[in-house]
Amino acid sequence: MQKKTKGIVISYIRYKETSIIVKVFTRELGLKSYIINGVRSSTGKSKMALYQPLTQLDLVVYDKEGAGLNRVSEAKLHLPYQLIPFDFIRSGIAMFVAEVLAKSIFENYQNEQLYDFLESALAHLDHVDAKLAIYPLVFLFEMSNYLGFAPSDAASFFDEIIQEIKSPAQLISERDALDIIIAESFSCNQTIPSSVRKGLLDHFLVFYSQHLEDNNPWKSVKVLRQLIS
């Protein structure tokens, strides 16, 4: 059966000589894996540009119950980004966001509210007024709301990871900054020192690893730390 849905590309892997298997978080069907034949050949009908991480697509897909891999009948760009592909800081943050999604969303997981949040969050990242230095922290907090383990305030957040805190002297500054982020979200205009932002990022990574039960290293964080310094 063919179905129409919007989707956000999470990742892809090469398959055979000219094809890929792409993971797409769709609004109506959840996280699905699709095989795209011939996309890596010069004569392929589909273009690789459509399947880069975080690309937003309008899709017509085959959806067969129980099938591990389905196929895409039609794919076209839903929202072309104006800044993300051409700004190395935004591109680095996008790479991190894609990794967060890859770690957080499992096959067939469906959550329309999360999808709508991601659309909004990516639109914000692509906007000229986005506060890039704090974007990853705000994103991690807001994402945890939709995953069901968001802290109610900074105190409860640090209670969960207290054993991981190696610098108690900086705890007050980090707690105050997190309370601001929780209260103001993407509209936050306050300047947060680099050392505080880096500390909060490290704590959030521990927080996510604990809740997702995923101890695999974060591949994009080294670059992200340099970008938000």
Buried (B, 14 or more C-beta within 10 A) or exposed (E): EEBEBBBBBBBBEEBEEBBBBBBBBBBBBBBBBBBBBBBBEEEBEBEEEBBBBBBBBBBEBBBEEEEEEBBBEEBEEBBEBEBBBEBEBBBBBBBBBBBBBBBBBEEEEBBEEBBEBBBEBBEBBBEEEBBBBBBBBBBBBBBBBBBEBBBEEBEEBBEBBEEBBEEEEBBEBBBBBBBBBBEEBBEBEEEBEEEBBBBBBBBBBBBBBBBBEEEEEBEBBEBBBEBBE
